[in-house]
Amino acid sequence: MLGDRKVEVFFGDSAGQPAQTRAKTLELVERNRVHVLTPIVTPDYAPFIAQLKTNVDAIYAGFGPTNGQRFLKQYSEFGLKLPVLGMVTTTEESSLKSMGDEALGVITAGTYSAAIDTPTNRKWVQAMRAEYKDDPGYCTIGGYLGVLFVEAGLKGAGGRVEDKAAFMKALRSVQLADTPQGPIRLDAYGNPIVNVYIRRVERRDGRLMNVVIDTYRDVSQSWKYDPAAFLAAPVYSRDYPPAKNIE
């Protein structure tokens, strides 16, 4: 946990950014008095990196794959040594394959990594490598889990998809104990409860991988928040929570 440590936040602010992701980042900004500096679709991060404050403990790079790749490359070219943290897509496998040493040591949080060390994931990664010559990532596992969920729901409903009520009840009751990502089930609101992995980019067998260094198990949408209070709060938007410390 960050505690009292300060983090400089570089975040691609976009109307398309998931509201909860943006809101939680703004909460981090307000609590740590750090700063969001970057607009979305930034072709050159040099002007922003040049403004970076050096009296912080780390950098948070909240970008999608292409922007994350561009930012880390330029950050390395500046010769900066502050640790870099990020979101799952900052070092997503689809772009990690095009990165170099600039990605080493970057720590991110996400619900999947090709480096999850379980028999099920190892078998799946080997199959994906054989078929597509690449490591599966955050986007790949999402589609695969969707198919697993539908398959389990079909079995639970006895194949009666025309009975919508029975099919939906079966889907909401699905509990997958052993997927490449780990266990997954739905909460009372239909949102997934999954493991969240803390990953660090390391070189393994000649390739960069998001190696799991810690695991938070059974994380729901509200996690440590009281669900009633969480749902009673205003809907996350570009104006909530308020942000007074953005530059």
Sequence and secondary structure as in RCSB ss.txt:
>XXXX:A:sequence
MLGDRKVEVFFGDSAGQPAQTRAKTLELVERNRVHVLTPIVTPDYAPFIAQLKTNVDAIYAGFGPTNGQRFLKQY
SEFGLKLPVLGMVTTTEESSLKSMGDEALGVITAGTYSAAIDTPTNRKWVQAMRAEYKDDPGYCTIGGYLGVLFV
EAGLKGAGGRVEDKAAFMKALRSVQLADTPQGPIRLDAYGNPIVNVYIRRVERRDGRLMNVVIDTYRDVSQSWKY
DPAAFLAAPVYSRDYPPAKNIE
>XXXX:A:secstr
  TT  EEEEE B TTS HHHHHHHHHHHHHHT  B  BSS S  HHHHTT  SSSSEEEEE  HHHHHHHHHHH
HHTT  S EEEEGGGG HHHHTT  GGGTT EEEES  TT  SHHHHHHHHHHHHHHSS   HHHHHHHHHHHHH
HHHHHHTTT TT HHHHHHHHHH EES  TT  EEE TTS EEEEEEEEEEEEETTEEEEEEEEEEEEE SSTTS
 HHHHHHS    SSSS  SS  
